């Protein structure tokens, strides 16, 4: 872990990442890819220590409240967050300015900030997005080794439901030959429907692999799934998109079940929902 001061914290679309790198160890992580030009080891977390102050300044300049997104590149609830509490400080800033927040995470550590998430949701809007890929607990521990398992993430979604906080699930990636099965899909969907998620984001049944990510992924396959790497090489070569042979059948099940349970399942609709800020008058009323 190393610390730095940065010049800005919000992107043009109001996204922020207060950390760079990750310690969750997911074997498929695209954020390892060379195209992101990370100049330090992925597990050597870069901490943007002035993020709360920058966010305070940025939101003070906003003409009106907006949705702030975080977690797209680095999970804001990694192990170091429990000590550093930068995410919590940023949530305090968001709450103070009447903005909303969309958080993407795999960690139940998000529950530490339940008080702030509820307050933001009462004043504006909170959406907690949780990644679920692998229903089988033992398999999940291999694929996503340093973070809570899917069952615990489901329990976290249930707690959000009980506290009136909307949730969305990322069903991605699904690894060909490993968890691209009907059993896995139904298990995850059952968790989602029981937890009352608003939407499930799925770009297709498969994964992406590119330079930087590929080497780490293949090394993990050698460790945990003997003879699996040659199957990937023979099937996908150096392709970026690696679609499951079961994609069409699984996607039919996915869309059918989501329709049946009245859950959003078209990616565009879900993103529209995530970043739509409540009407100004609604947000103002919630402040009083």
WOBELLIN-V727898 format. One record per pair of residues at least 24 apart in sequence whose ideal C-beta (glycine too) atoms are under 10 Angstrom apart, sorted by the first residue. I is the first residue (numbers start at 1). J is the second residue. Records with the same first field share a line. If there is no record, write none. Layout:
I->J  J
//
This chain:
1->43  44  45  46  47  78  79  80  83  84
2->40  41  44  45  46  47  49
3->45  46  47  48  49  50  84
4->46  47  48  49  50
5->48  49  50  51  53  54
6->46  48  49  50  51  54
7->50  54
8->48  51  54  55  57  58
9->48  50  51  52  53  54  55  56  57  58  68  70  90
10->51  54  55  57  58  59  61  62  66  68  69  70
11->69  72
13->66  67  69  275
14->58  59  62  66  67  68  69  70  99  100  102  275  277
15->67  68  69  70  71  72  73  102  104  275
16->48  51  54  55  58  68  69  70  71  72  73  76  87  90  94  101
17->46  48  51  69  70  71  72  73  74  75  76
18->46  47  48  49  50  51  52  54  55  70  71  74  76  81  84  86  87  89  90
19->45  46  47  48  51  70  71  73  74  75  76  77  78  80  81  84  86  87
20->44  45  46  47  48  73  74
21->45  46  47  73  74  78  80
22->73  74  75  78  79  106  146  147
23->74  75  78  79  80  146  147
24->74  75  77  78  79  105  106  107  131  144  145  146  147  148
25->143  144  145  146  147  216  220
26->75  106  131  133  143  144  145  146  147  173  216  217  220
27->142  143  144  145  175  178  207  213  216  217  218  219  220  221  223  224  225
28->133  143  144  172  173  174  175  178  207  208  209  213  216  217  220  242
29->74  75  144  173  212  213  216  217
30->73  172  173  207  208  209  210  212  213  217  240
31->72  73  74  75  212  213
32->210  211  212  213  214  215  216  217
33->208  209  210  211  212  213  214  216  240
34->210  211  212  213  214  215
35->210  211  212  213
36->73  212  213
37->212
38->73  212
42->74  212  213  216
43->78  146
45->74  78  79  80  81  84
46->74
47->80  81  84  86
48->74  86
49->84  86
50->86
51->76  84  86  87  89  90  93
52->85  86  87  88  89  90  91  92  93
53->89  93
54->90  93
55->86  89  90  91  92  93  94  97  99
56->89  90  92  93  94  96  97
57->93
58->93  97
59->90  93  94  96  97  98  99
60->93  96  97
62->97  98  99
64->98  99  277  280  283
65->94  97  98  99  100  123  124  125  277  278  280  283  284
66->94  97  98  99  100  124  275  277
67->94  99  100  101  102  124  125  126  127  274  275  276  277  278
68->93  94  97  99  100  101  102  103  120  124  275
69->100  101  102  103  104  127  129  274  275
70->94  101  102  103  104  105  129
71->102  103  104  105  106  107  110  128  129  131  170
72->102  104  129
73->104
74->104
75->103  104  105  106  107  109  110  131  147
76->103  104  105  107  109  110  113
77->103  104  105  106  107  108  109  110  111  112  113  147  148
78->105  106  107  109  146  147
79->107  109  146  147
81->105  107  109  110  112  113
82->107  109  112
85->112  113
87->112  113  116
88->112  113  115  116
90->116
91->115  116  117  119  120  126
92->116  119  120
94->119  120  123  124  126
95->119  120  121  122  123  124  126
96->120  123
97->123  124
98->123  124  277  283  284  286  287
99->123  124  125  277  283
100->124  125  126  127  274  275  276  277  278  283
101->125  126  127  128
102->126  127  128  129  166  168  271  273  274  275
103->127  128  129  130  165  167
104->128  129  130  131  168  170  201  274
105->129  130  131  147  153  156  170
106->130  131  132  133  144  146  147  148  149  150  152  153  156  170
107->131  146  147  148  152  153  156
108->147  148  149  152  153  155  156  157  159
109->147  148  156
110->153  156  159  160  165
111->155  156  159  160  163
114->156  159  160  163  165
115->163
117->160  163  164  165
118->160  163  164  165
120->165
121->160  163  164  165  166  286
122->164  286  287
123->278  283  284  285  286  287  288
124->277  278  282  283  286  287
125->165  166  273  274  275  276  277  278  282  283  286
126->160  163  164  165  166  167
127->160  165  166  167  168  198  199  270  273  274  275
128->156  157  159  160  165  166  167  168  169  197
129->157  166  167  168  169  170  197  198  199  201  270  274
130->154  156  157  160  167  168  169  170  191  192  195  197
131->169  170  171  172  173  201
132->157  169  170  171  172  184  187  188  189  191  192  195  197  200
133->169  170  171  172  173  174  175  178  179  184  188  207
134->174  175  178  179  184  187  188
135->179  181  183  184  185  186  187  188  189  190  191
136->179  181  183  184  187
139->175  178  179  184  224
140->179
142->178  220  223  224  225
143->173  175  178  179  220  224  225
145->220  224
150->184  187  188  191
151->187  191
153->191  195
154->187  188  190  191  192  194  195  197
155->191  195
156->195
157->191  192  194  195  196  197
158->191  194  195  196
159->195
160->195  196  197
161->194  195  196  197
162->195  196
166->196  197  198  199  273  274
167->192  195  196  197  198  199
168->192  197  198  199  200  201  263  264  270  271  273  274
169->195  197  198  199  200  201  202  263  270
170->199  200  201  202  203  270
171->200  201  202  203  204  205  250  254  265
172->200  201  202  203  204  205  206  207  208
173->202  203  204  205  206  207  208  209  242  244
174->202  203  204  205  206  207  243  244  246  247  250
175->205  206  207  217  221  225  228  232  242  244
176->205  206  207  228  231  232  235  236  242  243  244  245  246  247
177->221  225  228  231  232  235  242  244  245  246
178->207  221  224  225  228  232  244
179->205  244
180->205  206  207  243  244  245  246  247  249  250
181->205  244  246  250
182->246  249  250  253
184->250
185->246  249  250  251  253  254  257
186->250  253  254  257
188->254
189->253  254  257  258  260  261  263
190->257  261
192->257  258  261  263
193->257  258  260  261  262  263
194->261
196->261  263
197->258  261  263  264
198->262  263  264  270  273  274
199->258  263  264  265  266  267  269  270  271  273  274
200->254  255  257  258  261  263  264  265  267  270
201->264  265  266  267  270  271  274
202->250  251  254  255  258  265  266  267  270
203->241  267
204->241  243  244  247  248  250  251  254  267
205->243  244  245  246  247  248  249  250  251  253  254
206->236  241  242  243  244  245  246  247  250
207->232  236  240  241  242  243  244
208->239  240  241  242  243
209->236  238  239  240  241  242
210->238  239  240  241
211->238  240
213->240
214->238  240
217->242
//
